[in-house]
Amino acid sequence: MNFDFKEEQLQFADALKRWIARDYGFEQRRAIVHSESGVSEAAWATLAELGMTALPVPEQQGGFDGTAVDLFVVMRELGRGLVVEPYFATVLGAQFLKLGGGHAALLERVAGGGLRLACALGERQARHALHDIAARAERAGEGWRLDGEKTVVLYGAQAGVLVVSARSSGGQRDQGGISLFAVPADAPGVQLKGYRTLDGQRAADLRLDGVLLPAAALIGAPGAGWDILEAASDYGAGLLCAEALGAMEALFDATLDYLKTRQQFGVPIGKFQTLQHRMADMFIHLEQARSMALLAAVKLDGDDAAERRRVVSAAKYRVGQAARFIGQQAVQLHGGMGVTDELAAAHYFKRLSMIELTLGDRDHHLARFMAQPAFQQAA
């Protein structure tokens, strides 16, 4: 795919790249990961100053109304730098608010960097089926009452507002009857148990115990949240493909540098033909993943929902496949050092493994792709 980024997009990428190189190196990142909160207030303030928090927000709410391709550029650089700040969780939450409408005040706070969001979508029994929802939403006067549990809420304990999916009618696995809510993290009845994930980021399990919300907390129409939920999760999956691409690019470069400097029998190990072949295979996977991630970003802003589903699932599958191959090869080519905490390669592999499991793994998206009408007709 031939694709040229706009000058403004390249400027965003360059600003992020320079900040990461200057203030967010590997050792600084490790210190943030092992801190009590797992995030850096200074780093978040810098992201806001650079305009990253305003990028996904509409102009009417003080943002830049950035496209999915704009966000692609940002997420790729965050992936290169292994940045652990809750940017993805906030951008995904903002997408829910934009699609639902009516939450201008929250979006204004997001744009200014004063509000972090998290999305409580998954449940223990659901795995990757986001329509499998046992949490309940019931009318309580003019407002709502929420009860239930959500698991692995990315940066849930660090967020000010949680986007929560709950069932207001229908059966547990019905796509109809799903409602979405903007829930303040400090609302009575909200219980969050935070923990650190395999890749050094943070997540939380959420319990909702009689949480009372006003009618204004509803995102979209009652019982009609599935279309928003599916579109926003596709948006998030596309952005994760971009982050994975950045991580794979950095991991590939680090492995190539290692092969040029590590010596065996008096010569760099990169001289050995077998290892050259393995690097060539990694490069092929990387290029195919780049093309699919870019294609997904381009299609995310389109109006064709069927095409969006097909392309996003194809990209998530192919990028996940490439991430697994490149990660495994990089660790092996680094030898025993490849799994140590002191080497960045191990951290890239862990992050790639977590991305592959977030918002649907390869098996989930392959099955979803095959279930699309266009695939069935072609078969």
N, C-alpha and C positions, 0 to 999 in steps of 0.2 A: 504494500500500500504506500503510495506517495502522499506525504502529508507534511505541510509546512505550517508551523505555529506562527501566530501573530506576534508582532513585536512586543505588545503588552504582556502576552503570555510568557514570552522568553524573559522579560524583565521581572515578572513575578518569580519565575524559576531561579533566576540569577540571584535575586534578593534572598530567597530561602537558602540557596546553596551557600552563599557567603556567610549568612548567619549561622548555619549549622557548622560550617568549617571553623568559625571563630568562637562560638559560644556553646555548641552542642556536640562536642567531640565524644568519642567512645567512653572516656573516663567520666566526663560530666554526666553522660546518660546513665552510666552504672550507679552513680551517686543518687540520681533522681529515682531510679528504679528501687533502690534499697531504702529510700526515705519513707517516712511514715505514711504520707499521703500518696506517694508514687507519681506525683506530678510536680511541676515547677511553676509557681506563680509568676516568676520573672519570665520564663519561656512563653507562658500564655499571654502575658502582657506584650511581649515582642511580636507574637503572631497577630495580635490585635493591631499593633502599631503598623505592621507591614500590610494591613488590610486583608489578611486572610480570613478573619472572622466575618468581615463584611462582604466577602466575595460571593457567598451563596445566597445572600439576602436581597430581596427586591429593592429597587431604588426608592420606592415609596416608604420603606422602613429604614432608610439610611444605608443601604447596601449598594453593591456594584452590579447586582443582577447577573452574576457570572453563569456561564453555560457549563454543561458537564465536561466539555473539553477544557475549559479554564480550570475546573477542579481536578481534572486528570493531571494537568501539569503540576499542581500543588501536591497532590497525593503521591505522585511519582517521586518528587524530591523528599517528601517526608519518609517514604519507603527507603530511599537511599540512605537517609540519615538515621534510620531506626528511631525516629522521634516517637516518644511515648505519651505525648500530651493528648487529651481527649478531643482532638480535632474531628476525627471521623465520626465519633458518636454525636457530636454537636451538629455537624453538617447533615447527618442523617436525620436527626430530630428536626432540624430546620426544614428539611424537605417535607416531612409530614405536615408541619404547620403551614407551609406554602400551599401544598395540595389541598389541605382542608379549608384554608381561608379563615379569616376572623380572629387571628391572633397576632395582630400588628405590634402590640406592645411587647410581646415576648421576642418577636423577631428584631425589634429595635434594640433590645438588650443584647441579643446575640451579636448583632452587627458591631456594637461597641465593645464587645469582649466582656461584658458584665454578666453574662449568663452562659452556663454550660448545660447542655442537654444530654440525655441518655434515652435509649429506646428499650423498653421492657416488652419484648415480643415473644420470646421463647418460653416453653414450659417443659417440665421434666419428661412428660410422656410424649411430647410432640416431635422430638428430634428436629428435623428441618421443615416440618409441615406447619407453617405459621398460621394456618387456619384451624389447627387443632388447639382449641382454646377452652380451658375449663374455668378460668377466672370469670367471675360473674359481675355484671353491671345491672343494677336494678334502679328503677325510679324511686326517688326519695323526695317527695314534695315536688318542687320545681327543678330539683337537681338530681344527682345520682349518688348511689352507694356502690362502692367497689369492694369485692372480696376475692381472695385467691392468691396464687403464688406465681412468680416469674423467676427464671433462672438465667445465670450468666448474662446479666445486664452490664454491658461494657461501660465502665466508668460510672456505674449507677451511684456509688457512694460519693463521687466527686461532682455530681450534677445538682443543679438547682431545681430543674423541672424534668420530670420523666414522662415520656410518651408511652402510654400503656394501652395494650389491646385487651379487650374484655368482651365476653359474650352477653349481649342483651336479649337475644332470642335465638331459637333454633337449636339444633343438635350440636354436640361438641366439635364435630369436624365439618360442619356446614360452612360454606363461604358466606352465605347470607347470615344476618344477625350479629355481625361483628361491629363493635363500636370502639372508637379511639378517643383517648382522653389525655389532656395535659395536666399532670398531677404534680403539685409542688412537693419537693422531696421532704419538706418539714411538716407536711400535713399530718394531723393526728391519725394514727392507724397505719402509717407507712413505716415499715421496718426494713432496713437494709443491712445485709451482712457482707461486708467487702472482703476481698482477698486478691492475692496476686496470681496472675495466670502464668502458664508455662513460658510465655515469651516476654515476661517482665512487665506486661501491662496490667491493668486493674479491671476487675469485674465485681459484681455483687449479686446476691440472691435477694429477691424482693418479696416481702409478704404484705398483702393488703388486708387489713382487718377492720372492716366497717368504715372505710375511708369515704367521707362525705364531700362531694364536689358540687359547685354551682353549675347551672346549665351551660355557662360560658366555657367550662372546661372541655366540653365536647369538641372533637376535631371532626369536621364534616357532619354528615347527617347520621342520626341514630340508626344502628343496624345496617348501615351501608358503607362500612369502613374497609371492606375487602379490596376494592379497587385502589384506594389510597395505599393500603398496606402492601399490596403487591407491587404497585408502581414505585413506592419509596424503597422497598427492599431490593428491587431490581436496580434502582439508582445506587444504593449502597453497595451492591455486589459489583457494579461497574467500577465504582471508586476503589474498591478493594483490589480489583484487577490492576488498576494503575499503581497502587501502593506495592503490590507484589512485583510488578515490573521493575520499579525502582530498586527494590531489595534484590531482585535477581541480577540486575545490571551491576550493582555494587558488589555482590558476591562473585559474579563472573570476573570482574576486574581484579578483585583481591586474589582470587585463585590463580589467574594468569600471572600476576606479579609474583606470587609465591613460587610458581613453576620456573620463573626466570631467575630467582635468587637462591632457591634451595638446591644444594649441590649433592650429587651422589657419584662416586667413582670419578671425582675431579671435574665433572661437567654439570651444568644446570639440568635438573630433571625434566625441564621442558624440552630438552633435546631428544628425549625418548619418544619414538614414534607412537607407541601405544597410548601415552598420555596426550599426545597431540590429537589423536583420534577422539579421545574422550572430551577434550576441549572443543573440538569441532562439533561433536554431538550436542554439547551444552549450548554452543552458539546457535545451532539450528533451532533448538527448543526456544531459546530466548527470542529469536527473530519472529518465530511463529506466534509466540505469546504477545509480543509487542503489537503485531498486526491485529490480533483479535481484541486486545485491550483497547486499542485505538478505535476499532470498529464499534465496539460496545459504547464507548464514550460519545461517538458521533450519533448513534441511534437513540441514546437516552433522552435527548430533547425532542425527539420526533413525536408525531401524533399517532403512529401506528403501533398500538399496544401488542398486537400479535408478533410483529417484527421485533419489537423490543424484547419480548419474552424469549424469542428464538435466539437472537444474537447474544443477549446477556448470558443465557444458559450455556451457549456454545463457548463464549469467552471464559466464563467461570470454570468450565470443564477443562479447556485447553490450557489456561493459565495455571490451574491447579496441577495438571499433569506436568507442565514444565517446571513448576516450583518444586515438586517432589523430585524430579530427575536432577535438576541443577543443584538443589540442596544436598542430595545424597552424594552426587559426584564431587561437589566442593569439599564436603567433609572427608571423603575418602582420599582425595588428592592432597589434602592438608595432613593426612596421617593422623596420629593420635592427638595432635594439637587441635584437630578440627572439632572436637567435642568439649574442649575446655572452656571454662567461663571467661578466661582471660583473652580469648581470641574472638573477634567480631563474627567470624564465619559461623560459629555455633549459634549466636544470637540471631543472625539472619535466617538460618535454617529453622529455628524455633518460631520466629515470626511468620515465615512462609507457611509453616505447618498450621498455625492458628488461623491464618487468613483462609487457608483451604477449607477449614471447618466452619467458618463464619458465613452466615446467610446461605447455607447450602453447600455441601461438599460435592466432590466430582460425581459420585453415584447419583445424588439427588438431581443435579443439573443435567446429567446425561439422560435420566429418565424423563425429566421435564421437557428436554429438547425433543426427545423421541415422541412425546405425547402431543406435540404441536400439530395442528391440522396440516400445515404445509409439509411436514415430514411424512405424515401418514399418506398424503396424496402422492408424494414422490415415490414412496415405497410401493 
